Amino acid sequence: MNDSMSTSRRRFIHSSSAAVASGTLATQLAFPSVTFGKDLAKKYKIGLIGCGGRGTGAANQALNADSNTEMWALADMFPEQIEKTANILGKQHKDRVNVAPGRRFTGLNAYQQILDSGVDIVLLATPPGFRPQHFAACIDAGKHVFAEKPVATDVPGVQSVLATNEKAKQKGLAVVSGLCWRYETGMRSMIKTIQEGAIGNLVTCESTRYLKGVAKMAERQPEWTDLEYQIRNWYYFTWLSGDFIVEQFVHELDKMSWLIGSYPESVLCSGGRISRTEEKFGHVFDHFNASFQYENGLRYHAGTRHQPGCDGTFVDRAYGTEGVANLMQFTITGKNPQRLAKRRTDMHQLEHDSMYSLLRQGEVPNNGEYMAHSTLMGIMARESAYTGKELTWNQILNSKHRIVPEKLDWNMTLPVPPVAKPGVTPFI
Ligand SMILES: NC(=O)c1ccc[n+]([C@@H]2O[C@H](COP(=O)([O-])OP(=O)(O)OC[C@H]3O[C@@H](n4cnc5c(N)ncnc54)[C@H](O)[C@@H]3O)[C@@H](O)[C@H]2O)c1
């Protein structure tokens, strides 16, 4: 390992440790995470925008995290989603679900209406294409936010999230991210131990996440407009999901960014679609393979695919001069062999526990920067794969390419973009 690598690594470690020490993560360990039984002055009224699987889970976890919370309002594009969520939460938290019919909002403007309903904290769990707009509206309205990952699908969206996050800091509003691995106990020990030198100096990192795909798909009904069809099948449209290297793989990109302590200088990513060829799959890809390069020469190889019938795998490994860390197994082999955890903790619960614990102590958690930058890293790789070009961080940061329509209308014509063709699709 040369000197410049060591110097950069020290800087990486410093910045990562600073992030850990600066609030959420450090304090989460130091204080009881659940506040049941304490004398708490303020009842937090919670609102949820996006009553799907994850939103309902997040609402449940928010209610579990703190006894002085109440589910107060629900918003979703579709009324049946709201009813489903209200029923599930009502069974889990009988006395603390108080969502009167007048506080159930539907349609494209539901996210604005919920903000006038008296909520203190808003959970954002719609498809990510809407996140920048919803996040901005929440912070403008003075609400604390829990935002599911990813937080945008295009660069203007990421820039908007970064600007909104600055406003949140000025206003003293919490911003907690659904990048849940940052709250997972074993993963936190792994990252800390590697950063303290357990595998020597980092040489290269690897993430491979191969899955069969996603099950969610709704057949188009004759009465559905283009917009309704795409929102009901949001996963397959890049403006809504970001494509799966952003939507799902952002977890892996974020884990490794946390470990490395910085974001890449450039990426060259390949990708395409072989299994997802039918029209019903919209225009997203089904495989990506990225090689990220860092300023100190470190390389991070990251591949993900969604192809049924193929073997699956899910690994994050860091290779150092003195050993190898298998992050998902919590193991280190080489000079300092150890196993740091036997099983995963409930990271989706821990992120909410931490949020309420900090708020109750008068602290304001803020995960805004990493949630935006890890999203950007996914977008950078996707755009490299779509165009076939090697892209730098600065190039992507300055992209003005907006893929989320500026104004949405229920009846608008919304053609499906062609599947990107590497070498032909231009970088904008
Ligand atoms: N952190 C994690 O581990 C994790 C796991 C799963 C999903 N997620 C993220 O959570 C988000 C939601 O995923 P999901 O699996 O719950 O999807 P889902 O399809 O189950 O739910 C999305 C909900 O949002 C609603 N919706 C769509 N557009 C809306 C709008 N403009 N306004 C209001 N409601 C709208 C839909 O009707 C639906 O009920 C995604 O960003 C996803 O990436 C995170």
The ligand as an SDF file (V2000), in Angstrom:
LIG
                    3D

 44 48  0  0  0  0  0  0  0  0999 V2000
  -35.3780    0.1540    3.5490 N   0  0  0  0  0  0  0  0  0  0  0  0
  -35.8220   -0.9610    3.0480 C   0  0  0  0  0  0  0  0  0  0  0  0
  -35.3390   -2.0350    3.4130 O   0  0  0  0  0  0  0  0  0  0  0  0
  -36.9240   -0.9480    2.0420 C   0  0  0  0  0  0  0  0  0  0  0  0
  -37.6240   -2.1300    1.7420 C   0  0  0  0  0  0  0  0  0  0  0  0
  -38.6620   -2.0620    0.8080 C   0  0  0  0  0  0  0  0  0  0  0  0
  -38.9520   -0.8630    0.1800 C   0  0  0  0  0  0  0  0  0  0  0  0
  -38.2390    0.2640    0.4800 N   0  0  0  0  0  0  0  0  0  0  0  0
  -38.5210    1.5490   -0.1910 C   0  0  0  0  0  0  0  0  0  0  0  0
  -39.7880    2.0350    0.2680 O   0  0  0  0  0  0  0  0  0  0  0  0
  -40.4610    2.7010   -0.7880 C   0  0  0  0  0  0  0  0  0  0  0  0
  -41.8320    2.0460   -0.9980 C   0  0  0  0  0  0  0  0  0  0  0  0
  -41.6580    0.6940   -1.3360 O   0  0  0  0  0  0  0  0  0  0  0  0
  -42.8250   -0.3840   -1.1100 P   0  0  0  0  0  0  0  0  0  0  0  0
  -42.2020   -1.7120   -1.2830 O   0  0  0  0  0  0  0  0  0  0  0  0
  -43.5530   -0.0740    0.1420 O   0  0  0  0  0  0  0  0  0  0  0  0
  -43.7590   -0.0790   -2.3610 O   0  0  0  0  0  0  0  0  0  0  0  0
  -45.3440   -0.2980   -2.4650 P   0  0  0  0  0  0  0  0  0  0  0  0
  -45.6740   -0.2900   -3.9070 O   0  0  0  0  0  0  0  0  0  0  0  0
  -45.7460   -1.4480   -1.6360 O   0  0  0  0  0  0  0  0  0  0  0  0
  -45.9280    1.0320   -1.7840 O   0  0  0  0  0  0  0  0  0  0  0  0
  -45.8760    2.3040   -2.3510 C   0  0  0  0  0  0  0  0  0  0  0  0
  -47.1730    3.0260   -1.9940 C   0  0  0  0  0  0  0  0  0  0  0  0
  -47.0730    4.3770   -2.3880 O   0  0  0  0  0  0  0  0  0  0  0  0
  -48.3190    4.7620   -2.9930 C   0  0  0  0  0  0  0  0  0  0  0  0
  -48.0690    5.9100   -3.8610 N   0  0  0  0  0  0  0  0  0  0  0  0
  -47.5230    5.8950   -5.1050 C   0  0  0  0  0  0  0  0  0  0  0  0
  -47.3630    7.1580   -5.5290 N   0  0  0  0  0  0  0  0  0  0  0  0
  -47.8370    7.9660   -4.5500 C   0  0  0  0  0  0  0  0  0  0  0  0
  -47.9570    9.3740   -4.4150 C   0  0  0  0  0  0  0  0  0  0  0  0
  -47.5030   10.2290   -5.3580 N   0  0  0  0  0  0  0  0  0  0  0  0
  -48.5250    9.8790   -3.2970 N   0  0  0  0  0  0  0  0  0  0  0  0
  -48.9720    9.0410   -2.3300 C   0  0  0  0  0  0  0  0  0  0  0  0
  -48.8890    7.6920   -2.4150 N   0  0  0  0  0  0  0  0  0  0  0  0
  -48.3040    7.1770   -3.5050 C   0  0  0  0  0  0  0  0  0  0  0  0
  -48.7780    3.5000   -3.6950 C   0  0  0  0  0  0  0  0  0  0  0  0
  -50.1460    3.5320   -3.9930 O   0  0  0  0  0  0  0  0  0  0  0  0
  -48.4070    2.4340   -2.6920 C   0  0  0  0  0  0  0  0  0  0  0  0
  -49.4190    2.2130   -1.7600 O   0  0  0  0  0  0  0  0  0  0  0  0
  -39.5320    2.6120   -1.9930 C   0  0  0  0  0  0  0  0  0  0  0  0
  -38.7360    3.7580   -2.0740 O   0  0  0  0  0  0  0  0  0  0  0  0
  -38.6570    1.4150   -1.7010 C   0  0  0  0  0  0  0  0  0  0  0  0
  -37.4000    1.4870   -2.3100 O   0  0  0  0  0  0  0  0  0  0  0  0
  -37.2600    0.2430    1.4080 C   0  0  0  0  0  0  0  0  0  0  0  0
  1  2  1  0
  2  3  2  0
  2  4  1  0
  4  5  1  0
  4 44  2  0
  5  6  2  0
  6  7  1  0
  7  8  2  0
  8  9  1  0
  8 44  1  0
  9 10  1  0
  9 42  1  0
 10 11  1  0
 11 12  1  0
 11 40  1  0
 12 13  1  0
 13 14  1  0
 14 15  2  0
 14 16  1  0
 14 17  1  0
 17 18  1  0
 18 19  2  0
 18 20  1  0
 18 21  1  0
 21 22  1  0
 22 23  1  0
 23 24  1  0
 23 38  1  0
 24 25  1  0
 25 26  1  0
 25 36  1  0
 26 27  1  0
 26 35  1  0
 27 28  2  0
 28 29  1  0
 29 30  1  0
 29 35  2  0
 30 31  1  0
 30 32  2  0
 32 33  1  0
 33 34  2  0
 34 35  1  0
 36 37  1  0
 36 38  1  0
 38 39  1  0
 40 41  1  0
 40 42  1  0
 42 43  1  0
M  CHG  2   8   1  16  -1
M  END
$$$$
